[in-house]
Amino acid sequence: MKNSRKTTTIFLTIFLMLFLCFCAAPKQTTAPKIDSQQAKMAAATKELGEAYMAQGNYTAALNEFIKVEKITPHDPYLHNDLGLTYMAKKRFDLAEEHFKKAIELNKEYIPAKNNLGSAYLKQQKWDLAIACFEEISDNLLYATPHYPLSNLGWAYLGKRDLALAMKYFKMALEAQPDFINAVHGLATTYIEGSQLQSAFKLLTLKIEQEKEDSGAVVILYADLAMVYEKNRQFGKAKEIWKKVAEMAPAGSELSREANRKINQ
């Protein structure tokens, strides 16, 4: 059970970061006015920070965003950026603070609510996460319901409620059949519930449908390796782990896990 929970945590760490929302909401609370020169400086600095964030240079991004915060402390989108940067740096407590600030400044900022729920997930605050994601999934105007539905699956999986986890992952896949985060979540739920045949069928189908170079498909191969391990087919599992090691980004948590499995 400990190894199973450890692997779930590893995969959840990887995929929560892949599916955090960067989009903006339509309304913003009124903020103190700044002059045009300050506004241009803030916009340019924020853009630079977002460029650093896109490159994965989160320390440089954070430095730029902190500069902007001194000029425009009431910008909800900046606080969302700060939250995402702190998430990447594994300071989930600080990420939570900034996502809350973004929502306080713009109560209709749904992506920030989804990100707040993700910060709760990372801190294993399952019930708070569930409350966030339920609020979002009930919003009929939200264009991407598969995000909160899948995140609800992860929250219930964290609570060890496999039936509800399975329900929400399936709902997410009904909304978006190729959503890898939900495929991975459903496969993980099957594996932890010892429904290995269901996991195998799901994974082989989705791997066949995905392009090898999609980047995200590597997590499905890792899931498949776990299925083989559970079936005590260790030779086949090691073959798949070798494929995972080749595909996963060098130095990533998944790469380290694959190499550990290969060398066992």
Backbone as a ProteinNet text record, in pm:
[ID]
protein_1_A
[PRIMARY]
MKNSRKTTTIFLTIFLMLFLCFCAAPKQTTAPKIDSQQAKMAAATKELGEAYMAQGNYTAALNEFIKVEKITPHDPYLHNDLGLTYMAKKRFDLAEEHFKKAIELNKEYIPAKNNLGSAYLKQQKWDLAIACFEEISDNLLYATPHYPLSNLGWAYLGKRDLALAMKYFKMALEAQPDFINAVHGLATTYIEGSQLQSAFKLLTLKIEQEKEDSGAVVILYADLAMVYEKNRQFGKAKEIWKKVAEMAPAGSELSREANRKINQ
[TERTIARY]
83.6	0	86.5	200.8	286.4	344.2	388.4	443.8	339.2	214.6	105.7	77.8	72.4	45.8	160.2	285.5	401.4	395.2	359.8	354.6	244.2	128.1	19.4	65.1	138.2	186.6	283.3	372.5	467.4	394.7	298.6	228.4	140.9	77.3	-6.3	77.9	198.4	289.1	315.7	341.6	372.8	252.3	136.3	24.1	-55.2	-51.2	-117.3	-54.9	77.7	144.2	113.6	82.8	56.2	-76.4	-170.7	-305.2	-355.9	-271.4	-311.8	-352.6	-454.3	-510.4	-441.2	-405.8	-339.1	-433.6	-558.6	-645.9	-701.7	-752.2	-800.8	-952.2	-1004.9	-1148.4	-1192.6	-1323.6	-1367.8	-1379	-1389.4	-1413.4	-1305.7	-1282.6	-1177.3	-1225.7	-1190.3	-1230.3	-1150.4	-1206.3	-1140.7	-1014	-903.7	-774.8	-730.2	-644	-591.4	-523.8	-540.6	-483.4	-333.3	-263.6	-120.2	-99.4	11.9	33.5	73.4	68.3	88.9	228.2	328.4	465	478.3	417.1	418.1	343.2	232.4	152	230.6	301.6	383.1	495.1	558.4	667.1	615.4	500.3	442.3	405.8	344.9	303.8	424.6	530.9	651.3	719.2	724.2	788.2	707.5	575.5	489	503.9	510.5	528.6	661.5	764.2	894.7	886.3	816.8	799.7	726.4	623	547.3	631.9	721	812.3	907.9	960.8	1047.7	971	845.5	765.1	742.3	715.9	695	820.9	937.4	1065.1	1101.5	1024.6	1054.5	1155.5	1188.4	1281.6	1199.3	1157.3	1060.6	1121.7	1249.5	1313.6	1318.4	1357.9	1360.2	1219.3	1122.5	982.8	936.4	968.4	925.5	985.8	1111.6	1175.9	1101.8	1061	988.7	850.4	780.5	644.9	645.3	745.9	755.4	775.1	852.3	868	733.7	657.4	528.1	431.7	436.2	343.6	358.8	478.7	500.4	430.6	409.8	346.1	195.5	154.1	11.5	-27.9	-36.9	-69	-212.6	-296.7	-438.2	-474.3	-376.1	-399.1	-422.3	-546	-573.4	-494	-468.6	-397.1	-250.1	-195.6	-59	-53.6	-152.6	-153.6	-169.6	-244.3	-254.1	-117.7	-47.5	88.2	181.8	172.4	255.1	222	93.2	52.1	107.9	99.9	152.2	303	371.4	517	552.8	482.1	507.6	471.7	368.4	335.8	454.3	512.6	625.7	746.6	758.7	869.8	834.8	718.4	673	648.8	618.3	575.2	423.5	357.3	213.2	136.1	195	130.1	124.7	234.7	237.3	150.8	149.5	62.1	-83.4	-121.1	-258.1	-293.4	-201.7	-227.6	-254.5	-175.3	-190.8	-315.7	-348.4	-472.5	-593.2	-588.8	-697.7	-708.4	-592.5	-592.4	-650.1	-615.1	-668.1	-820.5	-872.9	-1018.2	-1084.7	-1018.7	-1071.1	-1084.8	-989.2	-990.7	-1084.4	-1108.7	-1198.7	-1273.8	-1393.3	-1469.8	-1515.3	-1507.3	-1546.1	-1425.5	-1311.5	-1187.6	-1180.6	-1249.8	-1263	-1129.2	-1041.5	-912.1	-834.5	-841.9	-772.9	-835.7	-967.3	-1033.3	-986.9	-973	-922.6	-779.3	-699.2	-561.5	-554.4	-645.7	-651.7	-683.2	-777.2	-808.7	-687.3	-608.3	-486.9	-384.8	-375.9	-286.6	-332.6	-463.9	-516.5	-481.5	-491.9	-457.1	-313.3	-224.7	-83.6	-55.2	-140.9	-124.5	-212.3	-275.2	-363.1	-480.4	-523.8	-644	-762.4	-795.3	-888.1	-1025.2	-1082.1	-1218	-1224.6	-1121.5	-1117.3	-1104.7	-1023.8	-1009	-1141.4	-1210.3	-1338.9	-1438.2	-1442.4	-1534.6	-1505	-1375.4	-1336.3	-1383.3	-1350.8	-1379.1	-1528.6	-1602.8	-1748	-1811	-1762.4	-1814.6	-1790.4	-1672.5	-1639.3	-1721.6	-1730.3	-1800.1	-1948.7	-2002.4	-2144.7	-2169.9	-2063.4	-2077	-2096.5	-2217.5	-2252.1	-2183.1	-2130.9	-2064.9	-1916.8	-1864.3	-1721.5	-1693.2	-1602.7	-1582.6	-1503.3	-1432.6	-1347.8	-1380.2	-1498.4	-1539.1	-1455.7	-1382.4	-1302	-1190.7	-1145.1	-1041.2	-1090.5	-1196.6	-1240.5	-1293.5	-1354.5	-1404.8	-1289.8	-1183.2	-1067.2	-1002	-994.1	-935.4	-1018.4	-1151.2	-1235.9	-1199.8	-1172.1	-1128.7	-1002.9	-904.7	-780	-804.1	-894.2	-922.3	-985.4	-1080.1	-1143.1	-1047	-957.2	-854.5	-764.8	-733.1	-654.6	-725.7	-858.8	-938.5	-963.2	-911.7	-927	-1070.8	-1149.1	-1284.6	-1276.4	-1246.1	-1219.3	-1343.8	-1459.8	-1583.3	-1610.3	-1599.1	-1622.2	-1509.9	-1388	-1276.6	-1303.8	-1343.9	-1373.7	-1487.1	-1589.4	-1704.1	-1660.5	-1578.7	-1541.5	-1440	-1350	-1258.4	-1336.4	-1435.9	-1517.5	-1597.9	-1649.3	-1722.7	-1630.7	-1507.5	-1410.6	-1383.3	-1374.5	-1347.3	-1468.9	-1587.1	-1706.4	-1703.1	-1655.5	-1645.6	-1529.7	-1418.9	-1299.3	-1229.8	-1263.7	-1215.1	-1063.9	-991.3	-845.9	-770.7	-837.8	-775.6	-686.9	-555.5	-459.8	-464.3	-484.2	-489.1	-597.7	-713.4	-823.7	-798.6	-737.7	-702	-606.6	-505.7	-406.8	-473.5	-564.9	-633.9	-720.5	-795.2	-881.9	-797.5	-687.6	-599.1	-542.9	-500.9	-446.3	-551.2	-675.8	-785	-810.1	-810.9	-825.5	-713.8	-590.1	-474.9	-485.8	-520	-527.9	-647.3	-747.8	-862.7	-847.5	-727.9	-696.2	-784.2	-834.7	-909.2	-810.4	-719.8	-605.7	-644.7	-743.5	-787.6	-846.7	-926.1	-983.5	-873.7	-772.6	-661.1	-584.9	-559.7	-484.9	-559.7	-689.6	-770	-770.1	-789.3	-791.8	-658.1	-549.7	-417.8	-373.4	-394.1	-351.6	-430.9	-559.3	-641.8	-592.3	-570.8	-532	-390.1	-300.7	-164.4	-166.6	-250.7	-262.9	-316.6	-406.5	-467.4	-375	-282.8	-193.9	-71.6	-19.3	106.2	221.3	322.2	437.7	508.4	506.3	579.2	492	375.2	284.5	337.2	433.6	488.4	411.4	279.3	197.4	182.6	198.7	172.7	268	382.8	479.2	417.2	325.9	264.2	177.8	119.5	37.2	123.6	242.8	336	377	398.2	432.9	319.3	196.2	81	77.9	106.4	105.3	212.7	328.7	434.3	386.8	309.4	256.5	157.6	77.5	-16.5	60	165.6	246.7	308.5	353.2	409.7	306.1	186.4	79.2	45.7	60.5	35.3	157.6	262.3	387	455.3	432.8	500.3	617.1	719.7	824.5	913	929.5	1007.7	943.2	812.6	740.3	738.5	723.8	722.5	853.9	965.6	1096.2	1113.8	1062.6	1069.6	998	881.9	804.4	874.1	931.4	1003.1	1120.7	1185.5	1295.4	1244.1	1125.3	1064.4	1031.7	982.3	951.8	1079.1	1188.8	1316	1365.2	1340.2	1380.6	1294.5	1165.9	1070.9	1061.4	1079.1	1060.1	1171.9	1141.4	1245.8	1358.1	1480.1	1595.8	1591.1	1614.1	1615.3	1478.4	1372	1237.1	1210.8	1109.3	1073	1035.4	964.9	924.6	1046	1142.5	1265.3	1340.9	1349.6	1418.6	1347.2	1214	1136.5	1158	1158.5	1179	1316.7	1418.2	1553.5	1568.5	1498.9	1501.3	1439.4	1328.8	1262.3	1350.5	1417.7	1503.5	1618.5	1670.9	1789.9	1758.7	1632.6	1595.5	1645.5
-120.9	0	125.2	122	240.2	271.3	165.9	188.9	243.7	194.3	241.1	387.8	428.6	568.2	656.3	605.5	683.2	708.9	604.3	619.7	714.7	705.2	798.6	941.5	964.1	1099	1148.7	1061.6	1100.1	1143.9	1062.4	1093.7	1216.7	1232.4	1349.2	1475.2	1467.2	1582.7	1628	1533.4	1566.4	1627	1565.1	1604.9	1723	1748.1	1870.1	1992.5	1989.4	2104.2	2116.1	2005.1	2011.1	2077.7	2072.7	2116.3	2233.1	2310.1	2435.6	2535.1	2616.4	2705.3	2841.1	2890.7	3021.1	3127.9	3091.2	3186.1	3290.5	3398.5	3511.8	3512.5	3583.4	3597	3734	3750.8	3871.2	3996.9	3984.2	4102.6	4118.7	4239	4268.2	4379	4368.6	4472.7	4600	4712.6	4840.8	4851.2	4892.3	4905.8	5050.3	5089	5226.7	5256.6	5379.1	5416.1	5439.7	5406.7	5436.1	5512.6	5586	5664	5572.3	5626.8	5547.1	5485.1	5558.3	5505.7	5384.9	5394.7	5282	5162.5	5192	5085.2	5011.1	5085.6	5023.9	4939.9	4993.8	4921.7	4791.3	4800.9	4682.6	4576.9	4621.2	4527.3	4456.9	4532.7	4475.2	4377.8	4413.9	4327.6	4199.5	4213.7	4096.1	4003.1	4061.5	3981.9	3906.4	3972.2	3906.9	3791.2	3813.4	3708.1	3588	3613.8	3504.5	3429.3	3501.4	3435.8	3343.8	3391.5	3307.6	3184.9	3206.1	3095.9	2990.7	3036	2944.3	2863.5	2921.9	2853.8	2760.4	2766.6	2684.4	2746.6	2874.7	2945.2	3018.1	2944.2	2997	3097.4	3084.6	3182.4	3319.2	3322.1	3448.6	3504.9	3418	3462.7	3526.1	3461.7	3512.8	3650.6	3669	3799.7	3909.9	3880.7	3980.4	4007.5	3901.5	3919.4	3998	3976.5	4052.4	4201.2	4233.6	4373.3	4433.4	4356.5	4405.7	4425.2	4334.4	4342.9	4475	4530.2	4658.2	4773	4755.8	4861	4838.5	4712.1	4679.6	4567.4	4595.4	4490.1	4441	4509.9	4473.5	4407	4348.8	4280.6	4131.7	4082.4	3941.4	3844.8	3884.4	3796.5	3783.9	3892.3	3885.4	3789.1	3795.6	3704.7	3559.1	3538.2	3402.4	3356.8	3446.2	3414.3	3382.4	3463.9	3439.1	3302.9	3271.9	3142.8	3027	3037.7	2932	2916.6	3029.2	3023.8	2957.5	2992.7	2928.5	2779.7	2743.8	2601.6	2528.9	2588.4	2525.7	2512.2	2605.4	2602.3	2523.5	2457.9	2371.4	2447	2576	2653.3	2665.8	2556.5	2548.7	2639	2665.3	2755.6	2897.5	2942.3	3076	3080.9	2973.1	2966.3	2983	2915.2	2925.2	3069.8	3141.2	3280.7	3367	3348.7	3433.6	3396.3	3269.2	3232.3	3288.4	3285.8	3344.3	3494.2	3561	3704.8	3733.1	3650	3667.8	3657.4	3561.4	3541.6	3654.8	3702	3815.5	3938.3	3957.9	4073.3	4055	3931.6	3901.8	3774.1	3788.7	3674.1	3580.3	3626.2	3541.4	3477.8	3483.3	3432.3	3280.7	3207.1	3062.6	2989.5	3022.9	2952.5	2963.6	3079.1	3093.8	3003.4	2983.5	2892	2748.8	2712.2	2578.9	2563	2667.7	2662.5	2657	2727.1	2719.9	2576.8	2515.1	2375.5	2285.9	2313.2	2234.6	2255.3	2378.6	2405.3	2328.3	2320.9	2240.6	2093	2045	1905.5	1876.5	1966.7	1945.2	1941	2006.6	2007.6	1902.7	1818.4	1712	1765.5	1886	1942.8	1901.4	1773.7	1713.7	1781.3	1806	1860.6	2003.9	2083.9	2219.9	2215.7	2121.9	2106.3	2068.1	1973.9	1927.9	2043	2125.4	2240.2	2334.2	2358.7	2444.7	2385.8	2261.3	2199.6	2178.3	2152	2137.3	2268.9	2379	2510.8	2538.6	2502.9	2526.8	2436.5	2308.9	2213.8	2243.6	2312.4	2350.9	2473.2	2540.5	2659.7	2617	2630.2	2581.7	2661.2	2780	2862.8	2830.9	2745.8	2714.3	2624.7	2669.6	2604.1	2474.6	2452.3	2333	2256	2195.3	2127.4	2004.6	1951.5	1831.6	1859.5	1985.6	2017.8	1996.2	2065.2	2043	1902.3	1840.4	1704.4	1607.1	1619.9	1533.9	1562.9	1690.6	1726	1674.2	1669.5	1606.3	1458.4	1395.4	1256	1239.3	1330	1321.3	1346	1438.5	1466.9	1344.9	1282.1	1163.9	1045.3	1037.5	934.3	957.1	1083.7	1115.6	1075.6	1084.3	1044.2	893.6	820.8	676.6	635.9	725.8	692.9	659.3	532.2	492.6	500.9	475.7	479.3	620.4	719.7	857.5	906.2	865	902.5	852	726.3	666.5	741.7	777.4	849.6	980	1058.1	1190.1	1180.4	1083.2	1066.2	1027.8	943.5	904.1	1022.1	1104.4	1224.4	1318.2	1332	1417.7	1364.8	1232.8	1173.5	1179.9	1183.5	1206.5	1346.6	1442.4	1581.8	1600.2	1528.1	1541.6	1404.9	1321.6	1182.9	1167.5	1265.8	1252.8	1326.2	1357.2	1432.4	1337	1348.2	1253.8	1252.6	1367.9	1375.3	1283.7	1280.5	1195.4	1048.9	1022.7	884.5	828.2	906.2	865.7	844.8	936.2	923.9	800.1	773.3	655.5	527.8	526	409.3	386.2	494.9	484.4	430.3	475.7	427.2	279.2	237	95	13.1	62.4	-10.5	-23.1	85.8	82.2	1	-14.8	-99.1	-241.3	-275	-409.6	-449.6	-350.9	-378.7	-372.2	-468.8	-461.7	-481.4	-564.4	-584.9	-456	-387.1	-259	-157	-152.8	-60.5	-91.9	-220.2	-261.5	-222.1	-247.6	-214	-63.6	13.8	159.1	211	165.2	218	179	54.4	12.6	86.5	110.8	185.1	328.9	396.2	536.7	555.7	463	471.9	458.2	368.4	349.8	475.8	545.9	666.4	786.6	787.8	902.5	894.5	1010.9	1016.4	998	921.9	894	1022.4	1122.3	1245.5	1349.9	1309.2	1405.7	1455.9	1385.6	1427.8	1371.8	1381.4	1336.9	1185.1	1117	972.6	894	951.7	880.8	836.6	916.2	879.9	755.8	736.1	617.9	491.7	506.6	393.7	358.3	458.9	432.3	358	399.3	328.8	183.8	163.4	28.6	-58.1	-0.3	-74.6	-118.6	-32.5	-68.3	-183	-184.4	-295.6	-427.1	-426.8	-547.9	-587.7	-490.6	-522.2	-587.3	-530.6	-586.2	-728.9	-758.1	-893.2	-983.4	-929.6	-1002.7	-1039.9	-958.9	-976.4	-877.2	-908.3	-812.3	-786.3	-885.9	-866.2	-765.4	-779.8	-684.7	-546	-543.8	-415.3	-342.5	-414.1	-350.6	-296.6	-370	-321.6	-188.1	-177.5	-53	57.5	24	126.4	182.7	96.3	144.6	246.3	220.4	315.2	446.8	436.4	556.8	637.7	569.7	637.5	712	654.4	718.5	840.7	834.3	938.4	1051.7	1021	1122.2	1225.8	1350.9	1454.5	1415.3	1435.5	1399.7	1472.6	1399.6	1459.5	1475.7	1444.5	1458.2	1348.2	1370	1271.8	1138.9	1146.1	1023.8	951.6	1026.8	966.9	894.2	957.3	894.3	767.5	771.9	653.5	540.3	571.2	469.3	405.3	485.7	431.9	348.6	388.4	309	170.8	168.6	41.6	-47	13	-63	-127.7	-58.2	-105.3	-190.4	-217.5	-302.1	-445.5
0	0	0	75.5	80	-57.1	-130.7	-263.7	-357.9	-343.9	-429.5	-405.6	-277.2	-246	-292.7	-281	-324.3	-473.6	-551.4	-696.7	-737.1	-670	-698.1	-674.7	-565.5	-534	-640	-687.3	-791.8	-916.9	-962.2	-1086.3	-1070.4	-954	-929.7	-931	-876.2	-877.6	-1018.9	-1108.5	-1247.1	-1317	-1302	-1384.4	-1333.3	-1205.6	-1159	-1221.8	-1239.2	-1298.2	-1447	-1512.7	-1656.4	-1688.2	-1593.8	-1627.5	-1545.9	-1486.2	-1422.8	-1530	-1501.2	-1603.9	-1601.6	-1719.5	-1731.6	-1788.6	-1821.1	-1891.1	-1795.4	-1851.3	-1772.6	-1765.5	-1666.8	-1650.9	-1699.9	-1727.1	-1794.8	-1710.2	-1577.8	-1496.5	-1390.6	-1351.1	-1253.2	-1162.1	-1032.6	-939.6	-966.5	-923.8	-946.1	-862.8	-924.7	-855.7	-860.3	-767.9	-769.5	-902.3	-951.4	-1081	-1068.5	-1176.3	-1185.7	-1314.9	-1324.9	-1446.2	-1562.1	-1683.2	-1803.6	-1809.3	-1760	-1761.2	-1668.9	-1551.1	-1457.7	-1515.3	-1581.6	-1641	-1748.9	-1833.3	-1938.6	-1878.1	-1773.3	-1707.8	-1645.2	-1579.9	-1515.9	-1618.4	-1729.9	-1834.7	-1896.4	-1921.4	-1982	-1886.6	-1759	-1660.1	-1640	-1637.8	-1623.4	-1744	-1861.8	-1983.3	-1979.3	-1929.1	-1915.5	-1816.4	-1706.1	-1606.7	-1664	-1743.4	-1804.6	-1907	-1974.7	-2069.3	-1993.9	-1881	-1798.5	-1748.5	-1709.4	-1658.6	-1767.6	-1888.6	-2000.7	-2030.6	-2003.5	-2025.4	-1910.3	-1801.8	-1685.5	-1590.6	-1611.7	-1523.8	-1417.9	-1316.5	-1221.2	-1123.4	-1095	-1006.8	-1073.6	-1200.8	-1275.2	-1289.3	-1315.3	-1326.9	-1197.1	-1085.3	-955.3	-928.7	-962.9	-943.8	-1019.1	-1142	-1222.3	-1165.5	-1125.1	-1073	-941.7	-859.2	-734	-762.4	-866.6	-907	-948.4	-1025.9	-1073.9	-957.5	-860.9	-747.8	-672.8	-670.5	-603.5	-675.8	-807.8	-887.7	-896.6	-918.8	-936.8	-842	-713.7	-615.6	-622.4	-699.7	-706.1	-839.3	-906.7	-1033.4	-1006.2	-1024.1	-993.3	-1081.4	-1207.4	-1299.8	-1260.8	-1203.8	-1151.7	-1034	-945.1	-830.1	-875.9	-982.5	-1037.1	-1089.1	-1159	-1205.7	-1089	-984.6	-866.3	-805.2	-799.7	-745.3	-826.7	-959.6	-1046.4	-1029.6	-1013.5	-995.5	-863.6	-758	-629.1	-632.6	-709.3	-726.8	-788.2	-891.7	-960.3	-867.8	-772.6	-678.1	-551.5	-554.7	-445.3	-314.7	-324.8	-208.6	-216.5	-185.8	-206.5	-110.5	6.3	100.6	45.3	-16.2	-75.7	-201.5	-276.8	-394.6	-352.4	-245.5	-194	-161.7	-96.9	-59.7	-182.7	-287.1	-405.6	-486.7	-493.5	-563.1	-489.1	-356.6	-277.6	-303.5	-314.3	-341.2	-479.3	-577.6	-713	-712.7	-638.4	-632.4	-555.1	-450.3	-373.5	-463.2	-552.7	-642.6	-760.4	-798.5	-909.3	-876.7	-824	-774.3	-886	-1011	-1123.7	-1193.1	-1131.1	-1190.5	-1169.1	-1254	-1236.6	-1247.4	-1343.8	-1346.9	-1216.2	-1149.9	-1021.7	-915.9	-924.7	-830.1	-854.6	-982.4	-1013.9	-962	-979.2	-931.6	-778.2	-712.8	-566.4	-523	-592.7	-561.9	-580.8	-685	-709.2	-597.2	-547.2	-434	-309.8	-291	-180.1	-199.8	-322.3	-350.6	-311.9	-348.9	-320.9	-171.2	-93.3	52	120.2	38.4	86.2	168.7	133.8	196	108.6	116.4	20.6	19.9	137.4	143.9	90.9	119.5	65.2	-87.2	-136.6	-281.7	-344.5	-284	-337	-343.9	-239.8	-239.2	-356.1	-383.1	-495.7	-628.1	-649.8	-779.2	-802.2	-694.8	-709.2	-751.5	-694	-731.2	-879.8	-927.9	-1068.4	-1160.2	-1124.8	-1212.2	-1221.1	-1120.5	-1123.5	-1210.7	-1253.6	-1337.4	-1482.4	-1532.2	-1666.2	-1776.6	-1743	-1843.5	-1857	-1770.7	-1775.3	-1895.4	-1980.4	-2110	-2101.9	-1993.1	-1982.8	-1854.6	-1845.7	-1721.9	-1689.6	-1789.6	-1762.8	-1662.3	-1651.3	-1553.5	-1410.4	-1365.7	-1227.6	-1203.3	-1305.1	-1286.7	-1260.8	-1339.3	-1317.7	-1183.1	-1147.8	-1018.5	-901.8	-920.1	-818.1	-804.3	-918.3	-913.6	-830.4	-851.1	-774.7	-625.9	-594.1	-453.4	-385.4	-452.1	-392.6	-388.9	-485.7	-479.9	-358.7	-330.9	-211.9	-83.6	-83.7	32.2	35.7	-64.2	-77.7	-105.4	-163.5	-207.5	-356	-386.4	-524.3	-611.8	-553.9	-632.7	-684.8	-597.5	-641.4	-731.9	-704	-791.5	-933.2	-944.1	-1074.1	-1144	-1067.7	-1123.3	-1188.5	-1118	-1170.2	-1284.3	-1279	-1391.8	-1518.2	-1503.5	-1618.8	-1672	-1581.4	-1624.7	-1701.4	-1653.9	-1723.1	-1863.6	-1877.4	-2007.8	-2099.5	-2042.6	-2125	-2184.3	-2105.3	-2152.3	-2249.2	-2227	-2310.7	-2316.7	-2416.7	-2419.6	-2425	-2475.5	-2486.2	-2375.4	-2265.8	-2156	-2075.2	-2096.4	-2040	-1887.5	-1826.4	-1680.8	-1625.6	-1692.2	-1647	-1681.3	-1796.9	-1832.6	-1728	-1697	-1596.6	-1460.4	-1424.5	-1296.7	-1289.9	-1397.5	-1399.6	-1395.7	-1471.4	-1470.2	-1329.9	-1263.7	-1128.5	-1032.2	-1048.6	-963	-986.2	-1112.4	-1143.1	-1079.5	-1092	-1038.4	-886.6	-820.4	-674.7	-627	-712.8	-679.5	-730	-780.2	-832.1	-950.4	-1023.7	-1146.9	-1263.8	-1265.9	-1356.4	-1501.9	-1528.1	-1666.2	-1722.9	-1642.1	-1685.8	-1711.6	-1623	-1640.8	-1768.6	-1793.4	-1912.5	-2040	-2044.3	-2162.8	-2188	-2081.8	-2094.5	-2145.8	-2086.1	-2119.4	-2259.1	-2297.7	-2431.8	-2539.2	-2512.6	-2608.4	-2620.9	-2509.3	-2512.8	-2564.2	-2533	-2586.1	-2737.2	-2786.8	-2932	-2999.4	-2930.7	-2987.9	-2981.2	-2885.1	-2865.1	-2954.9	-2990.3	-3063.5	-2966.4	-3006.7	-2920.9	-2877.9	-2965.9	-2934.2	-2866.2	-2817.4	-2755	-2621.7	-2562.9	-2434.7	-2317.2	-2323.5	-2211.3	-2206.2	-2319.8	-2325.2	-2236.3	-2199	-2114.9	-1983.6	-1928.3	-1800.9	-1816.5	-1935	-1957.4	-1966	-2022.9	-2023.6	-1881	-1797.8	-1657.5	-1587.5	-1615.2	-1559.3	-1607.1	-1735.3	-1791.3	-1725	-1699.8	-1630.3	-1492.3	-1425.9	-1294.3	-1303.2	-1409.5	-1429.3	-1440.9	-1520.9	-1535.3	-1400.9	-1323.5	-1192.1	-1102.3	-1100.7	-1017.7	-1059.2	-1189	-1241.1	-1226.8	-1162.6	-1140.4	-1272.2	-1375.2	-1503.9	-1507.5	-1427.5	-1401.5	-1523.6	-1608.5	-1730.1	-1822.4	-1844.6	-1929	-1864.6	-1733.2	-1662.4	-1683.8	-1673.9	-1689.6	-1831.2	-1931.5	-2070.2	-2085	-2021.6	-2030	-1952.4	-1836.2	-1759.7	-1838.7	-1920	-2004.4	-2105.3	-2157.7	-2252.4	-2182.8	-2060.6	-1982	-1958.3	-1923.8	-1898	-2021.5	-2140	-2265.3	-2295.9	-2260.7	-2298.7	-2197.5	-2069.3	-1964.2	-1968.3	-1934.2	-1930	-1835.8	-1878.1	-1795.8	-1662	-1554.8	-1421.8	-1358.9	-1433.1	-1377.7	-1275.3	-1193.9	-1092.4	-1156.6	-1269.3	-1339.1	-1396.5	-1449	-1500.6	-1390	-1272.5	-1160	-1115	-1112.7	-1074.2	-1173.4	-1304	-1406.2	-1391.4	-1371.1	-1355.8	-1229.4	-1124.8	-1002.3	-1025.4	-1101	-1131.3	-1219.3	-1315.6	-1407.2	-1331.5	-1232.2	-1160.5	-1038.2	-1015.1	-900.7	-919.8
[MASK]
++++++++++++++++++++++++++++++++++++++++++++++++++++++++++++++++++++++++++++++++++++++++++++++++++++++++++++++++++++++++++++++++++++++++++++++++++++++++++++++++++++++++++++++++++++++++++++++++++++++++++++++++++++++++++++++++++++++++++++++++++++++++++++++++++++++++

